[in-house]
Amino acid sequence: MSQQDIKAVIFDIDGTLSQKNSWWELAEGFGATKEESIGIYEDNLSGKLTQPEAGARVLEMWTRKGPVSKEKFTKILSAIPLRDESLEVAGYLKSKGMLICPITGSNEIYAELVAKKIGADDFYANAKLFWDDKGNLKDFSYEINQSDIKLKQFHEFCQKFNLKPEECIPVGDSYNDYELFRITGRGIAIRTQYEDKVLEELAWKVVNNLSEIKEIIK
Ligand SMILES: [Mg+2]
């Protein structure tokens, strides 16, 4: 396949476009700890907590010190910086006529904020948030199998923009990007502090810095 056939770049957010992890930032922003957040996630993965139990634990952790307004939630997420290279690479890809779309295992508010910052054409998120009449968080839904959700959302994206999977390049660092790497055969793995080495086995290219994408997609 030639470079001309590349029509879209799909970005993971946590670890990839941003050096920070949005789940940990939320936990800390609401007065809990990164460790508690990781503990709930791991107990959910291992089956120690069912999905509804894990969701309830996350909600309890976030709201322990009082109601969580949409405004406060958005403020914490807005403050998470993107990597220095993210805007530059997004701008470069757009100048080449590519579509760009973040697909994240994080929540919908964060996905939208990041999509706006990088000028993305679309965005998808795993976690959905539900607010009460006063604008406070009342519920939270989330799928633990992030890889399958990302794949489903990727297919929706392809359908919406009339693209074939192999015309899209996923860029990511985590196990949840695995299915996108498999289906496109064109994954770019970025080596980060969170990196799952399993991605490198499937990757089309491996980079240490996002700006290397400009050398790959010319
Ligand atoms: Mg990631």
Residues whose N, C-alpha, C, O or C-beta is under 5 A from the ligand:
A	BS01	MG	D12 D14 G15 T16 D173 S174
